[in-house]
């Protein structure tokens, strides 16, 4: 093994080189699968390599030059992954973009990188490109995967991707020598991919990652979790996101495992169940949604089933995590857990698609401790990691057997982490990005000459375990009027752990007390309303219902109690709150495409509401502009109620008063 | 221009063929009630032809005449130049005419897939005995072939996620889409849609419109549709027939129909002085 790794290291200095290595090593094993027309189609490493090569030859025939940028906009499909590797073969740089971005957002990125070639998933994406083409003159050729509805377009500068492949195959004798030359030119320092950060503040930045970044990171993380060519992943997260690139290209090419693509975004849960991945990554939201739907279905289940479920879930919560961590558990408890596994956990995991899971990760946001321990207690090895695009994902991760909900683990192999005086987390690793494209200023302010990168997050290492804990974004951690610490994310996360609360935004920097906006979760609250005979006609009406307010108030007060226990953050208790009349949405710019709240945008847009939270009014009339999926605008009007919540005196102050 | 039998080219550049079906002086009576009164019009190959009119104008009756379900009391129907006599439903299906219904007519207890498979019935040749033989008699191969066709339609209409869901559990908008899928499974030459967008919200209507245009574009299917939503009709169709109280009061392109005084009167009412 060691010598195979050494061999891989010296020979494979690029993704195309790793592909060649995999053909030699795992030629007949499946590399890609995609469900189409109701059947899983698969490609072995050898077949995939042939497809990718044909595409690269086709790209050469279209005139792709070294250093060209090729934008890829589409959902997770083998064709799109192949186009990235084919681009690298030609010496070009793949730039995957978020497919749900509106044309205007896309225009900025396309212009910034000056992409000459675009690979689109379908007609919808082609339409966006056609829309912005007049403004961006760099685009010379557009290709698309799905031919449907494309017949009426002007094809003078447009091709179906499979036709490009056919062209490549036909012209292979003309282009082969050139292609081999270009593949041989790739080094460890050539750019592997450029990924645009979602940009919670300001314009997106193009993060340049080299082959060294990707391959070193993939290697270290694959070894950390013992990934091998028998593993299976489901590729369903946006291709523009660094995580998907690392899992579905970096680690997949390093370890030689199979990447499975769902039939459509809507069938993801069905496909997950059919594939039963052994290695799985999901943001907390996916786990939350799954848990919510399980709980909703259990509420509707028969008495016996519900009893069985409740009993064995209690057993699981008690001993499940310990069994998973290999800690000593009594024989009787083990027997009870085994029975539970037979009756409840096994079938449940099967329904969720987690029967075969060996390693699962969640990151991006804090995950609720209850949600986390639910999956762990079922015997699913769910862990947390902490990372960002600039680090090629991995900064810290949790080793097997040392998993907790409130930490993000120890530094990943090869990564150094230090905490600055103001609490900000810095790291340095082989995965550290090369630069921000065409933005030397930002590069310099983020990465110092020694290679230390500021994460922008505040955190600290726990003294006894050496695990990192993240409190909040460093710039969001502020002071209240009286100088007490203000950490909005900390409070928001606590609120969001309640299934009925989808999002929360807490205000209080520079003020004397904290207040909050709440977004209810329509699925959970809707189901609750149904069971309690509360009728409603719209999201807005449900959000404003007095009993919903009552329920949310209880949640807020519970959160206040728990915050009060932490002497440092006790000032962050929520005094007043309101339930928003619309869901915060990326289309309105209120959230990023990865669904993180944009605090400044929200504060500005709902200025009137914030004012009302502080001036003591108990309701406010407001009008809000909304943007529909197709870019049209409209507005919604509403009168929102503002509710008070009880706050708890901080622990030591209460003691002092006695 | 449109009187020539060679067809015409639409504004968006589609080539419309010659007359595929012609109604000549159709009158339909139910006892003393005259549902349709002396109506003539034609349908050309590859076009989207709409029939509109206020409630009770006789639109659905007209569609039933086209489908051969009603036999007109007077008048003649020509299909591909040949006069059509009374027909059984299976004969209609074999002619290449499929339809959807105003009130969804699917099998509630069956899955989406099975419902769409029923649309392939006319393409299945194997009888009960050979079905029993399965592998030996080639029934399995036939099933595979038909399943493949059905899967392509499922992909086309983007309903992969509900393939195995019983139709009874689906919301209304999706049921409509499944019904369209079943009609398409028969690979019809002419597709009759009876109010495909009734009861839908704006987004569902947009989706449905896109599918209708795509079906027409991709398979070259001639489409005859009845619809109440004027915006939809004017956007989708190449030519429109307007009916009122069983009579034809207008016929032509959406623009011609829109400026037709009789049509305006029928829809907006006439001032009584």
Contacts between the chains, C-beta under 8 A, distances in Angstrom:
chain1	res1	chain2	res2	distance
A	36	B	155	7.3
A	37	B	148	6.8
A	37	B	151	3.8
A	37	B	152	6.4
A	37	B	154	7.7
A	37	B	155	6.0
A	38	B	147	7.7
A	38	B	151	4.7
A	38	B	154	7.1
A	38	B	160	7.4
A	38	B	163	6.6
A	39	B	151	7.8
A	148	B	156	7.2
A	148	B	214	6.9
A	148	B	218	6.9
A	149	B	214	5.6
A	149	B	217	6.9
A	149	B	218	7.5
A	151	B	217	6.7
A	151	B	218	7.9
A	152	B	12	7.0
A	152	B	13	6.8
A	152	B	217	7.3
A	263	B	160	4.8
A	263	B	161	7.9
A	264	B	158	6.7
A	264	B	160	5.2
A	264	B	161	6.5
A	266	B	158	8.0
A	266	B	160	7.1
A	266	B	161	3.7
A	267	B	160	5.1
A	267	B	161	4.4
A	270	B	161	6.7
